[in-house]
Amino acid sequence: MFLLKFAEKNKEAKEVENRLKQLSLSFKSEIDESITSVVLEEDGTQFSGLESINNHLEKVSSELNSWYYCDC
């Protein structure tokens, strides 16, 4: 499960939440006033900032698509 952390629910946080929903990924949102940018955690790995998060979610999306179309 993904953990999305943000200091306030701003445009970036909403964008990441929408992307997670579009990918049908399980996630939990959490307010953390000690951070300055949106953070996404997956299995202990943190991705900080919108660009880093989007890059990671792009990789996850590719993996989901290849798994879905797998001829195994």
Secondary structure, 3 states (H helix, E strand, C coil): CEEEEECCCCHHHHHHHHHHHHCCCCEEEEECCCCCCCEEEECCEEEECHHHHHHHHHHHHHHHHHHHCCCC
